[in-house]
Amino acid sequence: MREFDLYIVPTPIGNLGDITQRALEILSSVDVIACEDIRVTQKLLNQFNIGTKCVSYHKFNEKERLSMFVNLLEEGKKIALVSDAGTPLFCDPGAVLVKELREKGFKITALAGANAVATFLSQVAREGEDFFFAGFLPRIKGQIEALLERYKNTDIVFYESPNRIMNTLNLIKEFNPSCRVAVGRELTKVFEEVVEGSAAEVIEYFQNNVLKGEIVGIVFRTPDIAENIDIESKIQILKKKNFSSKDISVILSSLYNISKNDVYKKSSCD
């Protein structure tokens, strides 16, 4: 088997049984494991009787650790990079290290394994293969709306924290009341569930639930139905009834599952 200097190793996102045989072999054979939280990684290692030394490597010490890791590799040591759960570099530390080691000519490989996005999308039927992965959504309302508008013609996949998901769903519903979404939580665990429907329906479902763990969501693309609907004429009809551009955008987006912002722009320009 070909040897590398750095091994990027996915770890289970919930169910320890998802660890691969190769991952266990690498974690057992390397000299050092670079991990976000030593306590979290140690639980995994203890489960499989692995005694490899762990060194903390997280977003607050990424640059500080570079020289130490480079020195270890120059001594002929091997390093495995893991995150607390899932695949490193997916909203987790690692990019700084990978960039530095590639520039210095070290050999790097990544193992196949657990990933929350892939696990979630394999349970959700989509119209197309393309999607935009937003990582964790921004906290500012205007930035979320700008992202929803920019990628309205593709599926938007995102991570969200349990304490913010309801607020995020409400923002999505406000932006496009007729859009469809899906939310996955506790993936691979005992209480795993994926809920799909309109934003309002998903909000209602989770209204009285205590949400925990990592959450993955998707805002499905807005169907392209402009060719089948004469939006311009409908705008004119509503204008004659003295509806404001704001009211028109809400009405037509709700009825025809189209972007509220698009309708508003058309109505304001007329």
N, C-alpha and C positions, 0 to 999 in steps of 0.2 A: 504494500500500500504506500502511495506517495505521501511524504511527510511535508507538513506546512509549519510555518512559524506561529501564525495566529489562526485559531479555529473559532468561528462565530457559531455558537451553539444555542438553538432554540430550546426553551424549557416549557413544560406544560402550563397552560393558561388556567388550569383548575384541577383537572384529573391527572394525577401522577402517572397513571397507566399510559398516558400519551407520550411519555419519554421514549425515544428510540434507542435501539440497541447500540447504534453507532455513537449516539450522544453519550451514553454511559461509558463506552470504551474510551472516548476522547477525554471526558471529565476525569476518568481514572488514570489516564496515561500522561496528561500534561503536567507541567511543574507548578503552574499557578493558574488559578481561576480568577479573572477580573469580574466582579459582580457589583450590582447596584447596592444591595443591602446584604451584608454577610449573614445576618440572622435568617433571612428568607432563603438564601441559597443553601445555607447549612442544613436546613430542614430537608431539602431535597437530597443533599449528599448523604445525610444520615439514613434516609429511607433506603438507600441503595448501598450503604456501607462503603462510601467513597471518602477517603481521607485526604484528598488534595488540598493544599493550602489555598485560602481565599484572600483576595486583596480587594478592598473597596474601590469601586470606580463608578462615579456618578457625575451628574451634570455640574456639581460644584467643585470637583477636583480633577476634571478631565485633563486639563493642560498640565497640572502639577504632576500627574502620574506618568506623563509621556516619557520623560528621561529614564525613570525606573524601568518601565516596560522595555524600552529600547536597549538598555543595558542588559536586561535579562536575556533578550533575544540574541544580542551579540555574544553572550556567553554560551549560546547554544541551547537555551531553555525554550520550552514550548508554553504557549499561553492559550487559554480558552476564555472567550468573552461571552458572558451571559447577562440577561436582564432578569428582573424579578419574575417575569412571566412572559412567554411568547418569544418573538424573534427580535434580537437586538437591532438597533437603528430604526425600528418602527416606533416612533415617538419615545424612544429610549436612547440612552447614551451609546456612543460608539463611533460616530462619524469622525470625530477629531482624531481618535486613535487610528482608525483605518486609513484616513488621509495621510497621516504622518508616516505610517509604516509602508504604505505603497510608494510614497516619495523616496523612502530609504531603500526600497528594493526588497523588502521582506515578502515572503510568500503567504498569501491569505486565502482561506477557503471558508465557505459557509455551509453548514449542514441543513438539510431539509427538516422541517418539523412544525411544531405548533405555531399558529398565528391567528389572532382573533378575527382579523378581517376575512381571511380565507374561510375560517370556520363558520363565520356568520353568513357570508355570501353564498356558501354552498347550500344554505337552507332557504334562500330567498330567490324566487323566480324573477328575472329581470328581462326587459325587452331587448337589450343589447349587451354586448360583451364589455364595452368601455365603461369606465367609471372614474370619478375624481375622488381621490382620497385626501380629505382635508386635515387628517390628524385630529387633534383637539381643536374644536371650534373657538374662534376668538370670543372674548367676553363682551365686546361692545356691540350693541344692537345693530348699528349702521354697518359694521364690518360683516356681520352675519348676513344681513340683507344683501349687501354687495356681492357676497359669495354665492348666495342663492340665485341672484339675478345672472351673474356671470356664467354659472354652470347649470342653468335651468334645462338645457337640452341634453344633459347626461345625468347619470345617477351620482349623487353625492354621498359618499360614505365617510362617517366621522366617528371619533371616540368622544365620550362625554362622561363627566363625573356624576355619581348618583344624586348629589345635592343640586346639580344644575340642569339635569335632563328635562324636568318639567317646565322650567323657564324657557329652555331652548325650544321645546315642542310648541309652546305657546307663541314664541316669536315666529316659528315656521308657519303655524296656523294663521297668524295675523298677516304674514307676507302673502300667503297663498292658501286661502281657506279650503280649497278643493284638492290640494295636493295629497298624495299618498306617501306614507312613511312606514318604516318597520324599525323596531327596536329589539335588540337582543341583550339579554342579561344572564349572568351566571353560566356562561357557555361552558359546556363539558361537565358541569357540576350537577348535583342532585336536583336542584331547583331551576335548572335551565329552562328558559322560554324565549320564544321569538314571537312578538306581537306585531301584526300588520293591519293597516287600515288607514282611514283618513287621520290627519293629525288630531282632530277632535276625538275620534274614537279611541286612539291610543292614549291620549291624555286621560280620557274617562276611565279606561281600563286600569291605568296605573295610579289613579287619583288617591286611592286608599291603600296603596302598597308601600312598604318600606323598601326602597331600592338600595341594593348593596353591590359592591364589586365593580369591575370594569364593564362599561356599557358601550355597545356598538350600535350605530344607527345608520339609516339610509333615507335620503329624500329621493323618491323616484322622479325620473325626468318628466318634464311637462310634455304630454303628447302634442305632436305637431298637427293641429287640426285647423290651422288657419285657412287652408284651401277649401275646407268644407263649410266654413262659416264666414259670412260677410260681416265682419266686425265693424267695418266702417259704417255700414247702413244702420246697424244696431246702435252705434254711438249716436248717430244723428237722430234716431227715433227718441232716444232717452233725453237728448239735449232739448228737443222740442217740448218734452214734458218737464223741462226746467230742472233736470237732475244735474248736480255738480259733477265735475270730472272725477272727484274722489268717489262719489256715490256710484258713478258709472263703472269705474274700475272695480269696485267691490262687487257690484251686481254681475257684470259679465265674467269676471274671473271665477265667481262662484258657480255660475250657470254652465260655463263651457270649459272649465279646467284649464284656463290659460293664465299667463302672468298678469298679475294686477298692475305691475309697473308698466308693462307694455301697453295695456289698455289706457292707463292714465296718460302716458306720453301721447298716444294717438288722439285721445280726447282733448288734451290741452293744446295740441297743434292745430286742431280743426277750427 
